[in-house]
Amino acid sequence: MEEQQLSKADLAKKLKTSKSYITQLFIGDKLINLSLLARIQTVFNVSFEIVLK
């Protein structure tokens, strides 16, 4: 977010979710789901690998 100078409100808009949901993720009140994780990959042009052990 810092590199792209995005606020939580900007991020919420790009991820098509609410600012309050983003805030809840940041403070740990909510858990991220796979759908949002996929959208984050697109917004930030990164990829995540989930490894089950």
N, CA, C and O atoms as a Tinker XYZ file with bonds, in Angstrom:
   212  protein
     1  N      0.823000   -1.178000    0.000000    73     2
     2  CA     0.000000    0.000000    0.000000    64     1     3
     3  C      0.873000    1.250000    0.000000    63     2     4     5
     4  O      0.575000    2.228000   -0.685000    81     3
     5  N      1.952000    1.206000    0.773000    73     3     6
     6  CA     2.826000    2.369000    0.846000    64     5     7
     7  C      3.454000    2.672000   -0.508000    63     6     8     9
     8  O      3.506000    3.829000   -0.924000    81     7
     9  N      3.932000    1.636000   -1.198000    73     7    10
    10  CA     4.570000    1.845000   -2.499000    64     9    11
    11  C      3.616000    2.476000   -3.502000    63    10    12    13
    12  O      4.017000    3.320000   -4.303000    81    11
    13  N      2.350000    2.065000   -3.455000    73    11    14
    14  CA     1.363000    2.599000   -4.386000    64    13    15
    15  C      0.610000    3.785000   -3.790000    63    14    16    17
    16  O     -0.311000    4.314000   -4.412000    81    15
    17  N      0.999000    4.199000   -2.593000    73    15    18
    18  CA     0.372000    5.319000   -1.891000    64    17    19
    19  C     -1.149000    5.165000   -1.817000    63    18    20    21
    20  O     -1.906000    6.072000   -2.164000    81    19
    21  N     -1.567000    3.984000   -1.354000    73    19    22
    22  CA    -2.992000    3.693000   -1.221000    64    21    23
    23  C     -3.431000    3.832000    0.226000    63    22    24    25
    24  O     -2.762000    3.345000    1.138000    81    23
    25  N     -4.539000    4.486000    0.426000    73    23    26
    26  CA    -5.152000    4.523000    1.748000    64    25    27
    27  C     -6.024000    3.275000    1.890000    63    26    28    29
    28  O     -6.226000    2.539000    0.924000    81    27
    29  N     -6.527000    3.047000    3.073000    73    27    30
    30  CA    -7.439000    1.915000    3.277000    64    29    31
    31  C     -8.694000    2.089000    2.424000    63    30    32    33
    32  O     -9.236000    1.116000    1.900000    81    31
    33  N     -9.146000    3.317000    2.288000    73    31    34
    34  CA   -10.331000    3.591000    1.463000    64    33    35
    35  C    -10.048000    3.288000   -0.007000    63    34    36    37
    36  O    -10.886000    2.710000   -0.699000    81    35
    37  N     -8.863000    3.679000   -0.481000    73    35    38
    38  CA    -8.477000    3.386000   -1.863000    64    37    39
    39  C     -8.397000    1.878000   -2.090000    63    38    40    41
    40  O     -8.883000    1.358000   -3.095000    81    39
    41  N     -7.774000    1.192000   -1.136000    73    39    42
    42  CA    -7.638000   -0.258000   -1.245000    64    41    43
    43  C     -9.009000   -0.927000   -1.266000    63    42    44    45
    44  O     -9.254000   -1.825000   -2.072000    81    43
    45  N     -9.886000   -0.495000   -0.394000    73    43    46
    46  CA   -11.235000   -1.059000   -0.343000    64    45    47
    47  C    -11.946000   -0.891000   -1.683000    63    46    48    49
    48  O    -12.617000   -1.808000   -2.158000    81    47
    49  N    -11.796000    0.267000   -2.279000    73    47    50
    50  CA   -12.435000    0.531000   -3.570000    64    49    51
    51  C    -11.876000   -0.405000   -4.643000    63    50    52    53
    52  O    -12.635000   -0.976000   -5.427000    81    51
    53  N    -10.546000   -0.564000   -4.680000    73    51    54
    54  CA    -9.931000   -1.437000   -5.674000    64    53    55
    55  C    -10.320000   -2.905000   -5.468000    63    54    56    57
    56  O    -10.438000   -3.670000   -6.425000    81    55
    57  N    -10.514000   -3.277000   -4.206000    73    55    58
    58  CA   -10.860000   -4.665000   -3.888000    64    57    59
    59  C    -12.372000   -4.912000   -3.899000    63    58    60    61
    60  O    -12.834000   -6.033000   -3.686000    81    59
    61  N    -13.119000   -3.856000   -4.148000    73    59    62
    62  CA   -14.581000   -3.939000   -4.196000    64    61    63
    63  C    -15.156000   -4.451000   -2.876000    63    62    64    65
    64  O    -15.985000   -5.361000   -2.840000    81    63
    65  N    -14.685000   -3.835000   -1.799000    73    63    66
    66  CA   -15.186000   -4.157000   -0.469000    64    65    67
    67  C    -15.270000   -2.860000    0.331000    63    66    68    69
    68  O    -14.936000   -1.792000   -0.182000    81    67
    69  N    -15.705000   -2.946000    1.562000    73    67    70
    70  CA   -15.872000   -1.725000    2.359000    64    69    71
    71  C    -14.582000   -1.365000    3.101000    63    70    72    73
    72  O    -13.747000   -2.223000    3.388000    81    71
    73  N    -14.447000   -0.082000    3.399000    73    71    74
    74  CA   -13.305000    0.391000    4.168000    64    73    75
    75  C    -13.326000   -0.228000    5.561000    63    74    76    77
    76  O    -12.274000   -0.542000    6.117000    81    75
    77  N    -14.508000   -0.403000    6.123000    73    75    78
    78  CA   -14.604000   -0.989000    7.461000    64    77    79
    79  C    -14.100000   -2.429000    7.468000    63    78    80    81
    80  O    -13.482000   -2.860000    8.442000    81    79
    81  N    -14.354000   -3.176000    6.397000    73    79    82
    82  CA   -13.861000   -4.553000    6.304000    64    81    83
    83  C    -12.338000   -4.561000    6.241000    63    82    84    85
    84  O    -11.699000   -5.391000    6.888000    81    83
    85  N    -11.751000   -3.652000    5.474000    73    83    86
    86  CA   -10.293000   -3.540000    5.387000    64    85    87
    87  C     -9.720000   -3.196000    6.761000    63    86    88    89
    88  O     -8.721000   -3.781000    7.180000    81    87
    89  N    -10.336000   -2.266000    7.454000    73    87    90
    90  CA    -9.889000   -1.897000    8.793000    64    89    91
    91  C     -9.966000   -3.093000    9.731000    63    90    92    93
    92  O     -9.048000   -3.316000   10.519000    81    91
    93  N    -11.035000   -3.859000    9.660000    73    91    94
    94  CA   -11.184000   -5.041000   10.510000    64    93    95
    95  C    -10.107000   -6.081000   10.201000    63    94    96    97
    96  O     -9.632000   -6.766000   11.106000    81    95
    97  N     -9.721000   -6.202000    8.929000    73    95    98
    98  CA    -8.623000   -7.105000    8.570000    64    97    99
    99  C     -7.324000   -6.639000    9.209000    63    98   100   101
   100  O     -6.573000   -7.444000    9.760000    81    99
   101  N     -7.058000   -5.337000    9.135000    73    99   102
   102  CA    -5.814000   -4.784000    9.671000    64   101   103
   103  C     -5.705000   -4.959000   11.180000    63   102   104   105
   104  O     -4.615000   -5.208000   11.695000    81   103
   105  N     -6.809000   -4.834000   11.889000    73   103   106
   106  CA    -6.738000   -4.954000   13.352000    64   105   107
   107  C     -6.935000   -6.401000   13.816000    63   106   108   109
   108  O     -6.813000   -6.694000   15.005000    81   107
   109  N     -7.238000   -7.295000   12.887000    73   107   110
   110  CA    -7.345000   -8.704000   13.225000    64   109   111
   111  C     -8.711000   -9.180000   13.664000    63   110   112   113
   112  O     -8.840000  -10.284000   14.192000    81   111
   113  N     -9.737000   -8.364000   13.456000    73   111   114
   114  CA   -11.098000   -8.773000   13.817000    64   113   115
   115  C    -11.726000   -9.706000   12.785000    63   114   116   117
   116  O    -12.654000  -10.449000   13.103000    81   115
   117  N    -11.233000   -9.671000   11.573000    73   115   118
   118  CA   -11.750000  -10.519000   10.490000    64   117   119
   119  C    -10.610000  -11.333000    9.903000    63   118   120   121
   120  O     -9.451000  -10.923000    9.948000    81   119
   121  N    -10.948000  -12.477000    9.359000    73   119   122
   122  CA    -9.988000  -13.300000    8.640000    64   121   123
   123  C    -10.176000  -13.083000    7.152000    63   122   124   125
   124  O    -11.296000  -12.884000    6.680000    81   123
   125  N     -9.082000  -13.122000    6.418000    73   123   126
   126  CA    -9.162000  -12.941000    4.970000    64   125   127
   127  C     -9.694000  -14.222000    4.331000    63   126   128   129
   128  O     -9.408000  -15.323000    4.801000    81   127
   129  N    -10.465000  -14.072000    3.264000    73   127   130
   130  CA   -10.951000  -15.247000    2.550000    64   129   131
   131  C    -10.214000  -15.377000    1.215000    63   130   132   133
   132  O     -9.537000  -14.444000    0.783000    81   131
   133  N    -10.347000  -16.520000    0.573000    73   131   134
   134  CA    -9.606000  -16.772000   -0.663000    64   133   135
   135  C    -10.014000  -15.846000   -1.793000    63   134   136   137
   136  O     -9.183000  -15.490000   -2.629000    81   135
   137  N    -11.249000  -15.457000   -1.832000    73   135   138
   138  CA   -11.718000  -14.551000   -2.879000    64   137   139
   139  C    -11.011000  -13.197000   -2.773000    63   138   140   141
   140  O    -10.553000  -12.650000   -3.777000    81   139
   141  N    -10.927000  -12.667000   -1.567000    73   139   142
   142  CA   -10.247000  -11.387000   -1.369000    64   141   143
   143  C     -8.753000  -11.540000   -1.624000    63   142   144   145
   144  O     -8.128000  -10.643000   -2.189000    81   143
   145  N     -8.182000  -12.651000   -1.220000    73   143   146
   146  CA    -6.769000  -12.897000   -1.470000    64   145   147
   147  C     -6.473000  -12.884000   -2.966000    63   146   148   149
   148  O     -5.447000  -12.355000   -3.392000    81   147
   149  N     -7.359000  -13.458000   -3.755000    73   147   150
   150  CA    -7.187000  -13.452000   -5.209000    64   149   151
   151  C     -7.261000  -12.026000   -5.764000    63   150   152   153
   152  O     -6.499000  -11.674000   -6.664000    81   151
   153  N     -8.166000  -11.212000   -5.235000    73   151   154
   154  CA    -8.268000   -9.821000   -5.698000    64   153   155
   155  C     -7.031000   -9.022000   -5.301000    63   154   156   157
   156  O     -6.594000   -8.152000   -6.054000    81   155
   157  N     -6.460000   -9.305000   -4.129000    73   155   158
   158  CA    -5.238000   -8.635000   -3.693000    64   157   159
   159  C     -4.097000   -8.953000   -4.651000    63   158   160   161
   160  O     -3.300000   -8.077000   -4.986000    81   159
   161  N     -4.020000  -10.198000   -5.089000    73   159   162
   162  CA    -2.991000  -10.581000   -6.059000    64   161   163
   163  C     -3.079000   -9.725000   -7.311000    63   162   164   165
   164  O     -2.059000   -9.287000   -7.843000    81   163
   165  N     -4.278000   -9.491000   -7.773000    73   163   166
   166  CA    -4.489000   -8.701000   -8.981000    64   165   167
   167  C     -4.120000   -7.237000   -8.760000    63   166   168   169
   168  O     -3.420000   -6.642000   -9.580000    81   167
   169  N     -4.580000   -6.663000   -7.675000    73   167   170
   170  CA    -4.342000   -5.248000   -7.394000    64   169   171
   171  C     -2.851000   -4.954000   -7.246000    63   170   172   173
   172  O     -2.361000   -3.948000   -7.759000    81   171
   173  N     -2.134000   -5.826000   -6.547000    73   171   174
   174  CA    -0.721000   -5.570000   -6.264000    64   173   175
   175  C      0.230000   -6.332000   -7.188000    63   174   176   177
   176  O      1.448000   -6.229000   -7.043000    81   175
   177  N     -0.313000   -7.087000   -8.125000    73   175   178
   178  CA     0.497000   -7.857000   -9.075000    64   177   179
   179  C      1.512000   -8.750000   -8.344000    63   178   180   181
   180  O      2.704000   -8.755000   -8.652000    81   179
   181  N      0.996000   -9.495000   -7.374000    73   179   182
   182  CA     1.800000  -10.440000   -6.603000    64   181   183
   183  C      1.094000  -11.795000   -6.633000    63   182   184   185
   184  O     -0.051000  -11.902000   -7.073000    81   183
   185  N      1.783000  -12.810000   -6.167000    73   183   186
   186  CA     1.118000  -14.110000   -6.060000    64   185   187
   187  C      1.409000  -14.715000   -4.696000    63   186   188   189
   188  O      2.451000  -14.470000   -4.089000    81   187
   189  N      0.473000  -15.497000   -4.243000    73   187   190
   190  CA     0.574000  -16.183000   -2.963000    64   189   191
   191  C      0.548000  -17.674000   -3.216000    63   190   192   193
   192  O     -0.086000  -18.148000   -4.158000    81   191
   193  N      1.236000  -18.396000   -2.378000    73   191   194
   194  CA     1.228000  -19.850000   -2.470000    64   193   195
   195  C      0.741000  -20.360000   -1.113000    63   194   196   197
   196  O      1.280000  -20.000000   -0.067000    81   195
   197  N     -0.268000  -21.188000   -1.155000    73   195   198
   198  CA    -0.794000  -21.783000    0.070000    64   197   199
   199  C     -0.280000  -23.208000    0.139000    63   198   200   201
   200  O     -0.521000  -24.014000   -0.760000    81   199
   201  N      0.424000  -23.505000    1.204000    73   199   202
   202  CA     1.012000  -24.823000    1.381000    64   201   203
   203  C      0.381000  -25.481000    2.597000    63   202   204   205
   204  O      0.409000  -24.930000    3.697000    81   203
   205  N     -0.180000  -26.648000    2.395000    73   203   206
   206  CA    -0.755000  -27.407000    3.499000    64   205   207
   207  C      0.240000  -28.448000    3.955000    63   206   208   209
   208  O      0.835000  -29.149000    3.137000    81   207
   209  N      0.420000  -28.551000    5.246000    73   207   210
   210  CA     1.350000  -29.544000    5.796000    64   209   211
   211  C      0.636000  -30.482000    6.706000    63   210   212
   212  O      1.251000  -31.389000    7.266000    81   211
